[in-house]
Amino acid sequence: MIDLSYRSLIWLTYRMAAGFALGLPLVLLTWSWIKKATSMRRLLTIYWKIASLMAISILLLTDQRPIGYILFFIAPILMVGSLWFWIDLNEELSDLPPWRPLPLTIRIWRWTITIFGFFASGLNLLSLNCISQNKEGICTSWLEPPRNLHLALEKVFGFLFGANWTEPLAAFVGYAALIAYLIGIFQWIIIRLPKQGRIAGEF
């Protein structure tokens, strides 16, 4: 039987991802739009583009696709990188008055996501064993949160569209989104990064 504290850490990772990595940034993005804070809005928009990889990994884990474990391990690292990589945005944020509510909140949130990212990736490293061998206790615990989310989406999808939101359909949507994600990333790496360097530009 899997250790209960380990299972609790897995659930904590998913809950922190839902709250700090997906929920709070949406609030901050809305706040930055209202305040017309351009640099913070650009930072959060870039972050959301990168953070979508975590949602893709959850879709794939819903149907127990092995690549989902790899993406769930990589996503927090990329999310942290997207917050600190840009020279122009870092300079603009550092020039803002630190006592103003929005810049202060974003600074605290950036450090929170940084800590969460290293914590999540360290814990997710253990899940990579599930790619080659399906250990009943450990791997089942990693799949519990995606499956619970799937059940909730299944009810919403059925209510709104009168259709079934199945696990294979979730995996199909996940793979389609992953292809689009990779195309965008490779386009940026090959075309824009050599020209712009660490300037956010039109990322």
C-alpha positions in Angstrom: 0.0 0.0 0.0 1.3 3.5 -0.9 2.4 5.6 2.0 -0.4 8.1 2.9 2.0 11.0 3.3 3.3 10.5 -0.3 -0.3 10.3 -1.6 -1.0 13.6 0.3 2.0 15.2 -1.3 0.7 14.2 -4.8 -2.7 15.8 -4.0 -1.0 18.9 -2.6 1.0 19.3 -5.9 -2.2 19.2 -7.9 -4.0 21.6 -5.5 -1.1 24.0 -5.6 -1.1 23.8 -9.4 -4.8 24.6 -9.5 -4.5 27.5 -7.1 -1.1 29.2 -7.6 -0.1 28.0 -11.0 -3.5 28.3 -12.8 -6.1 30.1 -10.7 -4.2 33.0 -9.3 -2.4 34.0 -12.5 -5.8 34.3 -14.2 -6.8 36.8 -11.4 -3.5 38.7 -11.9 -3.9 38.8 -15.6 -7.4 40.3 -15.3 -6.0 42.8 -12.7 -3.2 43.8 -15.0 -5.7 44.4 -17.9 -7.8 46.6 -15.6 -4.8 48.6 -14.4 -3.3 48.7 -18.0 0.0 47.4 -16.6 1.6 46.5 -19.9 4.8 44.8 -18.6 2.9 42.6 -16.1 0.3 41.7 -18.6 2.9 40.6 -21.1 4.6 38.5 -18.4 1.4 36.8 -17.5 0.4 36.3 -21.1 3.7 34.5 -21.8 3.3 32.5 -18.6 -0.1 31.3 -19.6 1.2 30.2 -23.0 3.8 28.1 -21.2 1.6 26.9 -18.4 -0.9 25.4 -20.8 1.6 22.4 -21.0 0.4 21.4 -17.5 -3.2 21.3 -18.6 -2.1 19.2 -21.6 -0.3 16.8 -19.4 -3.4 16.4 -17.2 -5.6 15.6 -20.3 -3.1 12.9 -21.3 -2.8 11.5 -17.8 -6.6 11.1 -17.8 -6.2 8.3 -20.3 -3.0 7.0 -18.7 -0.8 8.1 -21.6 2.9 7.7 -20.6 3.9 11.0 -22.2 1.7 12.8 -19.6 4.1 11.9 -16.8 7.0 13.5 -18.8 5.1 16.7 -19.6 3.9 17.0 -16.0 7.6 16.8 -14.9 8.7 19.4 -17.5 5.9 21.9 -17.2 6.8 23.4 -13.8 10.4 24.0 -14.9 9.3 25.8 -18.1 6.7 27.8 -16.1 9.4 29.1 -13.7 11.7 29.8 -16.6 9.0 31.8 -18.4 8.8 34.2 -15.4 12.5 35.0 -15.1 13.9 34.6 -18.6 13.1 38.0 -20.1 15.6 40.8 -19.6 13.2 43.6 -20.7 10.3 42.5 -18.5 12.6 42.0 -15.5 13.9 45.5 -15.8 10.4 47.0 -16.3 9.1 45.1 -13.2 12.1 46.2 -11.1 11.5 49.8 -12.0 7.9 49.7 -10.7 7.2 51.0 -7.1 7.5 47.9 -4.9 4.8 49.1 -2.5 2.0 49.2 -5.2 -0.4 46.3 -4.7 -0.2 44.7 -8.2 3.6 44.8 -8.6 4.0 43.5 -5.0 1.5 40.7 -5.5 3.2 39.6 -8.8 6.7 39.6 -7.1 5.4 37.5 -4.3 3.6 35.2 -6.8 6.7 34.8 -9.0 8.7 33.6 -6.0 5.8 31.3 -4.9 5.7 29.7 -8.4 9.5 29.3 -8.3 9.4 27.4 -5.1 6.4 25.4 -6.3 8.1 24.6 -9.6 11.1 23.1 -8.0 9.0 21.2 -5.4 6.6 19.9 -8.1 9.4 18.8 -10.5 11.3 17.1 -7.6 8.2 15.2 -6.6 7.1 14.5 -10.2 10.5 12.9 -10.9 9.3 9.9 -8.9 6.3 9.6 -11.3 8.6 8.9 -14.3 8.9 5.3 -13.1 5.3 4.9 -14.2 6.3 5.3 -17.8 7.8 1.9 -18.0 6.2 0.1 -15.1 2.7 0.6 -13.7 3.1 0.3 -10.0 -0.3 -0.1 -8.6 -0.1 2.2 -5.6 2.2 5.0 -6.8 0.9 5.3 -10.3 -2.8 5.1 -9.3 -2.2 8.0 -6.9 -0.7 10.2 -9.7 -3.8 9.4 -11.8 -6.4 10.1 -9.2 -6.6 13.9 -9.5 -6.8 13.9 -13.4 -9.5 11.2 -13.2 -11.5 13.2 -10.7 -11.2 16.3 -12.9 -12.3 14.2 -15.8 -15.5 13.1 -14.0 -16.3 16.7 -13.3 -15.7 17.7 -16.9 -17.7 14.7 -18.1 -20.8 16.0 -16.2 -20.3 19.6 -17.5 -19.7 18.5 -21.0 -22.7 16.2 -21.0 -24.9 19.0 -19.6 -23.8 21.7 -22.0 -23.4 19.7 -25.2 -25.4 16.5 -24.6 -22.3 14.4 -25.5 -19.9 12.1 -23.7 -16.5 13.5 -22.6 -14.6 10.2 -22.7 -11.0 9.4 -21.6 -9.9 8.7 -25.2 -11.4 12.0 -26.3 -9.5 13.8 -23.5 -6.3 12.2 -24.8 -7.0 13.1 -28.4 -7.6 16.8 -27.4 -4.4 16.6 -25.3 -2.3 15.3 -28.3 -3.8 17.9 -30.6 -2.9 20.7 -28.1 0.6 19.2 -27.6 1.2 19.3 -31.4 0.1 23.0 -31.5 2.2 23.7 -28.4 5.4 22.1 -29.9 4.9 24.0 -33.2 4.7 27.3 -31.4 7.8 26.5 -29.2 10.0 25.4 -32.1 8.9 28.4 -34.2 10.1 30.6 -31.3 13.3 28.7 -30.8 14.3 28.6 -34.4 13.0 32.0 -35.7 12.5 34.5 -32.9 15.0 33.6 -30.2 18.1 34.0 -32.5 16.8 37.5 -33.5 15.4 38.8 -30.2 17.4 36.9 -27.6 16.0 37.4 -24.1 13.6 40.2 -25.2 10.0 39.2 -24.7 8.9 40.9 -27.9 6.0 39.1 -29.6 6.4 35.7 -27.8 
